[in-house]
């Protein structure tokens, strides 16, 4: 896939950010199929649905951090612990997150954390990346601890990352599980993301 094809329709051209389409080789037992080309007969094993959404950065909601919380500096281990506390099925290791820092799209200012001032707990974190070649920002990990959801922390993390990318990126993409009980689709829509292309990740 060339850059121009991707830029015409970032969500419909690939389920992945552009930089990953250049480097990722799928295992033999994995196929990724866009919803309009999907047929249930293709599935012999597991089928997970993912959405991909788009933000043009023309209008970014003002990030509002609820009272009692503040942004914080955290270690890679803190990020890994927080992600795993939110998504127990992911099992993200410190080594995996350290590898993010060697990616060409790594930007340290796009790793943010929110701490509960009362007890010191890291309540929410977010990791974004920036492909400067084509101006694509990518929301990679956005999560809020179960006990801190519905307080506006997820919206703050997303909007703050958008704000930080506004002068560097042309657009931002994000993907997530359609059937997640944390309702990420609704969160991103409320933060100004538009469109929605569904992709099926089929594992035989």
N, C-alpha and C positions, 0 to 999 in steps of 0.2 A: 504494500500500500504506500502511495507517495503522499507527501505532505498536503498537497492541494486537495486530494481526494478526502483526506481526513478533515481538513479545515472546512470543507463545504458542509459537513455533517458529523461533528465529533462524536455524537451519541449513536448515530446510526451506522457509522463506518466501522466502528470497533467497540467491543465491550471494554477495552482497556485504554488507558492513556496512550498517546502516540508513542512516547519513548519506550513503553513496554512492548508495543507491537513489533518494534525493531529487534528486541533482544530475547523475547520469551519463546521457548519451544514447548508446546503442550505435550504432556505424556500421551502415549499411544491410546490410553483408555479414556481420554478426555476430549470432548467436542464442545464447541461454543456455537450456538445457533440463535440468530435473531428471531424474535417471536413471530414475525410475519412469514418466516420460512420454516417454522417449527411444525412438526407432525408428531403426535404421540407415539406413532409406530417407530420413531427413531430411538425411543428410550428402552434400553434393556436393563438398566440399573437405576441409578439415582439421578434425578432431575431437580436442580435448584434454579430458581428464577432470581435474576438480579436486574435492578433498574440502573439506568445511567441518565444523569440530568446535567443541565447546562446553566451557567450564569454568565451574562455578558458584562457584568461589573459596571454597567451604566448607572445603576441606582443601588447602592449598598445600604442596608438598614444600619442605623447607628447601633454599635454594640452597647448593650446595657448590662452591667454586672450587678446582680442583686446585692443588697446590703448584707454585710456579714461575710463577704467573700472577697478574695484578692488574688491577683495573678501571682505565680510563684516560680522560682527556678527549681527544677527537679533533675535528678539523675536519670540516665537511661533505664536503670533498674526500677526507679519509681514509675516511669511510664509503662514498663512491661507489667509491673504488679497491678497498676490501675486498669490497664486493658484487660488483663486476665480476670480481674474481679468483675468486670462488666460482661465479658463474653467468655465464659468458662470453656466453650468448645474450641476456642482459638489456640490456646496454649502458645502464646507468643513468648519467645525467649529473649533474654538480654542480647545474646549474640545476633539474633535476627534484627533487632532494632539497631544495634551497632552497625550492622551492614548497611542500613539505610543511610548512614552518614558518609558512606563512600560512593553513594549514587551521584551521578552528575546533576540530579534535580534537587539535591539536599540544600536546604537553607535553614540555618539555626534559628532565625527569627520566626520560622513557621512551626516551631514546636512550642506549644503553650500549655500551661497548667493552671487550674483554679483551685485554691485551697480554702477550706472552711476556717475562718480566723479563730473560731471558738475552740476547736479541738485539733487543728492542724492537719486534718484529713484532706488528701487530694481528691476532690469531689468530681472533677472533670478534666479531661485532657483532649488535645487535638494536635494532629500532625498533618501538615500540608507540604506539597512539593511544587517546584516551579521548573518547567521546561522552557528556558529562556529562548531557545532556538525558534519556537513557534508561538511563544507567549501563552502557553497553557499552564494554568494553576490546577493542582489536583488535591482535593481533600482525600486524605488517605485513611486516617484513623480519627474518628470523633466519638467520644464516649463519655457517659455520665454514670456514676455509681447508682445502683438501684434506689438507694434511700434518698438520693438527691435529685431524682427526676421530677419533671413538671414544675421546676422552680425558675426556669429561664436560663439555666447554665449552658445547656446545649446550644440554644440560640445565640448566647453570647460568644461561645467558642467559634461557631461557624461564622458569625458576622465579623468577629475580630480578625479571623484569618482572611476573610474576604477584604477587609479594610487594609490589612498589611500587604495584600497582593495587588491592590487596585492600581498602583502606579507602575507595576512591573509586568503584569499579565494582561493579555487581551481578553481572556475568558477563563472560566474555571469549570471543571467537570467533577462529578462525584458519582460513585456507584455504591450500591448497598443491596442487601437481601430484601426482596419483595415481601417475604413472609415472616420477617423478623417481628418479634413481639414488642420491640422498642420503638416501632413506627418511625424509622429514619426518613421514609419518604415524606411524611407530613412535616417533619422538622425542616428538611431542605426546601420544600415548597414554601413554607412560611418565611424562609430567609431569602426568597426571591429566585430560587432555581426554577427553570421552566422546562417544558418538554418532558418526555419520559419514554425511553426506548427500553423494552424488556429483552433481556438475553437469557437463554437457557444454558446452564453449564451441566452437561450430561457426562456422568461417569459410569462407564460400563463395568 
